């Protein structure tokens, strides 16, 4: 239930705080007194959009805070899922800054407007005159059936199955498109793949071919250089090896004299060993070098072919060509196996559709089953509201379409007079009749919904007298199991409230502000008498007010 509402610096409200009680609460006030402003403030704290035009004093921020008793609701999982601290007395707060930006909090934890709006759906149901028109909408009419039939779990299953079915159908559509496109360019893709496979691509291929081509193009120079190196190192008389041996012979006699000479001799020996290795490698390499024009031509051809592939596929290296080849291979394989893939996907669609049909049939049966009880409840209660001849015919028709909430279409047909014909609600019910029908629908739903608070904003439009008294009685009856707050212009309803608040305007410091106060018994008498007779309180009006209150 709503325990407290505090509003600061909002519209014509400077500062306002009101404590609410359980049961039936009525709120009255002259037209333009500011009742809608208070309701607007409550809507803001529950997550509706805001802007800086709401701020009374532009130098300060607007703060709206509401406290709810949520102890009877199963909201622990909601708080855990959104990483919020659970409190049985939960406080939601909205702050609107002077630049129009706003912040939202739940138990002092900052939250997004979406989380705030999601929570508000569990906390309170605000019914305005505009929402009465929703009664003529098929979606709302179906929602009433679902609340009474308790189809929530089945609708959740249906929603999940509908998602799976749409995914399956989308996959099938893509496969069919792929087949149509694939058959058109299959031969070209196979040609491209064969061309890439023929190239025998592997990582590092380009660099290896370039090195090989470099060697083959310079065979004569390599042979000449290796031959010169061999002769220079190994010539019998003047070769580097023979000269080093002479240096060795020169140093050997003095090596024992000093370690310095021994070091020189060791270094010469090392050089001789290394030079022998070099000569051996030169001999070996010289034997492997030979002119091969055919191999050079093949290597150049491969390099040229790679460059053509780079240009054709807009690649910069062999690794990119390998990736393109692998993708083409999968595409060709898919084209070749697509008929089987389509058959498998078609079977998946059939199974998903069968599951949907089964669940939607179960939902339809539950809805259809509760229609007689809904019709009986509406007609019985509307008799007490001055509509003794009101009759309903709720038509529920299954369709072959998978809609967001099942496969049914519903139409509430209404007849308000004896011998009349059934017509759609929007054509056959007046504004006052719609208000009474909506009240009865809310009374019906209150038996099936776990809402802690319900606010009616002038649902009594178009009625008066005894009918208004009966409407107040229905709201009072509903308040036995939930908190009901009614904003009303009718004394017959205002008098039935367990608690009565009055909204009024006052002038403070050269400005008009909205205030609200709880009325004690004597004030209630005067307020209700004023609603009966106007600004002049007559004895008859006061007596009437006392009678209504008693």
Steps between C-alpha positions, in 0.01 A plus 500: 500500500599865453599630844639845429541746214734800524527763224737799490530775239266338246255699285291704752619294796768665714511229764240236575497178701208267557471172690256245358324218683368168387139444400298752299634857467318781319653822369283801414551861402360762267568478129850636441599461864799285405386139538648415161828665601535269800417200281756623246763515772421143601524391135843663473638315798371179342703554183320725248709739292590842634644835390598830659156654444380305806731696733335780700819679610764464226779561754421177688445143399165326520484202738213251513507208741254219565507229766330163443433208731599200284503237775201314352651487151746245367761750385818355650605347168443834320728679743767226475490495118554877490764499775286707738462490878162355592304690765144422608447879500647589161570863412514617139631848420523714188709814468458739206788742451471853364641390163217249459706191576372267767626232738309211651564303819357190667595475867775758431654289220512680162296320232392551140150620413427157355569325830291762681211450254529121528474520879203742486294238316512290817429793733202691368239520224401857409176508305424830325205609286714439193558140602125436505522514122736201509193290581399518134842375384528133411836464678354612833186288457723197446713596799190493722425145384861400568498645853184311590609181318848520659682432175821677603717184512364369170547840334861503617553156343320616184720811477815288521367255240402788270854635521644156412254465211593839354870417528439166325299669223765767456771234469290314240446820304875567497570145382249534217654832397846345519385217275360740242811714510733200525361327194554819302870536585591143598713440189691822549572421867616149406731652236647744753547221755672271245727786402602559861540128570722464190730769640573268798507790739689485827623759745840650406466381142558842340822566690639153415427545127657845499820363662514210253452734203776725632743206511409367154532844343855546639656153440802628299592761758458249785723242324765763426502631855516155658784394263700812582444444870616137473816595311584786735466279804647176370774593248817294568752780512315825566165385638378643827522158664866451399592851618336437838695178536821698451385744770442199725853371434639843584319525835545141622861539630415799721163375632662346807678818592191700590126450527454798270675314218307187581174695465608621157580144394161376629316768304688402182406134558134600544512702180649202313221273628231753407659559160506126433126491580435794268694329219303180556167692481614685187586167334160360598305806379698513180385149425133589543493808280398433146312687233135381460305722255190278518484521879554876483215530251271286722585709807431826316175355371392412855588850621308657213200276574507605865500865402197438277321329791584792730347742248193285430414442866628838627742326734837623621659171605470124469335460842208714380470282189491191723213653702311581179558145376363351823190723489438404138540135590231529770268690265538241225447222752188675629365539147561134431331395827235771517206279404557285807547809716171640370320173570637495856401863556151441361455218750614730780241757390226236496585386853517861628164576340338189650624602846355850448164364387480269800573782748271751326217244509550459874490878543185522287325231706578680828379832362184349358425326829489824705287704258164396656616596850634836376173578321299402808717720729476801270126478447426437869707793626385740230141447611595657832653792309180598322546279195242223561472401135872494423599187312838378374597257230873426505607338175831316502615385158814293433705604199784343306723794585758477776449831682707633788247371758367187331290420196170648619307810402241625746210740470285622788151569365266705717132580512367748756124471445235232467439391145813677379768345283853412605763739373867567571558689825639809327176534303244402762622631838497865607778660703311454825421138416863432414607642838261268683604200289867575566440523874333160498788359291750637753295344781517170313875527441564591864403143581771365270781757517740548788514881491558682827348829385245617243437867423185612317523846347140616449370166380158632609470729196144510366326355806330643808255432780429141598724363223794693641423357844504148354833570328641618830371178657687291244823690564448464874448127458819474292692678776441208735785315326702785352566872536262706286536875444230690309530857370139607467256789453206303640397532866341152494844348433701742715288417805584130482872546543663375817735798464419827323750751359429840352719666236491879488698804388632771729701819453839505669760774454330640191465164328232236473587151626316171524439344843333185627362424844323216676148597611374430851129413541369858520707604199370201306143604568566849366694368196228256401224755568686744274518232229120462532393865510792710377668787681194577719460230765132442568358312795358246257842447345664454840227253601546320170876484554458352848262243359748402230781470753286286728 
